[in-house]
Amino acid sequence: MQARLQAEAAFLERPFEYLLIHGRSPDRAEACARDLGNVFKDRNVKVRVTSDIEALVKESQMVITTTPSQSPLIKAEWLHA
């Protein structure tokens, strides 16, 4: 639910064509991608899962995290301006 709300809010402010999903649990990431695929199907947004979080961050213009993790999943050097 949190990922869906964050993605929808981001799209309202800054529409995007691709949505890349990463999750520590591949099954949950796939479920999230299916859910978001349904949310964005009429907006021509392509949704896909990736297991490579570093590549995801490096190719993204915006990164949204919705994790309860207490340790960082993303390294600062992966981000770009």
MARBA-356639 format. One record per residue (C-alpha): residue number from 1; residue in one letter; y, z, x. Coordinates in nm, 4 decimals, padded with zeros to 6 digits. Layout:
<sites>
NUM;A;Y;Z;X
...
</sites>
This chain:
<sites>
1;M;00.0000;00.0000;00.0000
2;Q;00.2473;00.0933;00.2750
3;A;00.1873;-00.2337;00.4625
4;R;00.2414;-00.4342;00.1431
5;L;00.5689;-00.2599;00.0622
6;Q;00.6986;-00.2957;00.4180
7;A;00.6080;-00.6663;00.4304
8;E;00.7669;-00.7366;00.0923
9;A;01.0871;-00.5555;00.1916
10;A;01.1023;-00.7441;00.5221
11;F;01.0525;-01.0766;00.3433
12;L;01.3420;-01.0045;00.1078
13;E;01.5740;-00.9429;00.4022
14;R;01.4373;-01.2037;00.6417
15;P;01.1882;-01.4552;00.4943
16;F;00.9023;-01.5522;00.7237
17;E;00.6279;-01.8174;00.7281
18;Y;00.3530;-01.6242;00.9075
19;L;00.2246;-01.2700;00.8772
20;L;-00.0065;-01.1449;01.1510
21;I;-00.2177;-00.8368;01.0820
22;H;-00.3792;-00.6038;01.3350
23;G;-00.5792;-00.2942;01.2614
24;R;-00.7986;-00.0630;01.4621
25;S;-01.0614;-00.1149;01.1904
26;P;-01.1426;-00.4875;01.1551
27;D;-01.2685;-00.4362;00.7981
28;R;-00.9490;-00.2627;00.6898
29;A;-00.7359;-00.5268;00.8640
30;E;-00.9233;-00.8003;00.6743
31;A;-00.8751;-00.6139;00.3456
32;C;-00.5044;-00.5762;00.4185
33;A;-00.4771;-00.9469;00.5017
34;R;-00.6498;-01.0415;00.1748
35;D;-00.4134;-00.8173;-00.0195
36;L;-00.1050;-00.9567;00.1552
37;G;-00.2376;-01.3110;00.1184
38;N;-00.2388;-01.2560;-00.2587
39;V;00.1106;-01.1047;-00.2515
40;F;00.2562;-01.3974;-00.0561
41;K;00.0458;-01.6879;-00.1863
42;D;00.3310;-01.8278;-00.3986
43;R;00.5791;-01.7952;-00.1116
44;N;00.3902;-02.0227;00.1303
45;V;00.3307;-01.7434;00.3830
46;K;00.0217;-01.7804;00.6000
47;V;-00.1541;-01.4488;00.6643
48;R;-00.4114;-01.3952;00.9388
49;V;-00.5804;-01.1122;01.1259
50;T;-00.5765;-01.0865;01.5023
51;S;-00.7599;-00.8435;01.7279
52;D;-00.5153;-00.8974;02.0167
53;I;-00.2269;-00.6615;01.9467
54;E;-00.0437;-00.7568;02.2674
55;A;-00.0432;-01.1287;02.1777
56;L;00.0598;-01.0434;01.8217
57;V;00.3639;-00.8496;01.9423
58;K;00.4603;-01.1113;02.2017
59;E;00.4560;-01.3977;01.9486
60;S;00.6311;-01.2066;01.6709
61;Q;01.0007;-01.2033;01.5866
62;M;00.9601;-00.8818;01.3887
63;V;00.7042;-00.6025;01.4233
64;I;00.6327;-00.3520;01.1478
65;T;00.4026;-00.0595;01.2091
66;T;00.2419;00.1510;00.9402
67;T;00.0079;00.3741;01.1330
68;P;-00.0611;00.7459;01.1316
69;S;-00.1526;00.7222;01.5010
70;Q;00.0005;00.9920;01.7182
71;S;-00.0271;00.7785;02.0311
72;P;00.1561;00.4477;02.0844
73;L;-00.0272;00.1262;02.0009
74;I;00.2529;-00.1012;02.1247
75;K;00.3998;-00.1086;02.4744
76;A;00.7743;-00.1565;02.5192
77;E;00.7253;-00.4431;02.7651
78;W;00.5520;-00.6494;02.4948
79;L;00.8695;-00.6543;02.2839
80;H;01.1339;-00.9218;02.3362
81;A;01.4898;-00.9754;02.2186
</sites>
